[in-house]
């Protein structure tokens, strides 16, 4: 099973949602977290990557409104 870490980080300019893996990470939304000592993970979840992708596709909406 492939896993990723879903992390909410509290940075100097506010909170951001990030996806972390073994070889780095990616900020999905929110302000850029400008490094330590300001970067503080508030909550972190390990999730099944395939299930996450499946659920994102299932619940994704086209731009411009629902359905």
Helices and strands as residue ranges (DSSP letters): E 3-11, E 14-21, E 24-30, E 40-48, H 49-59
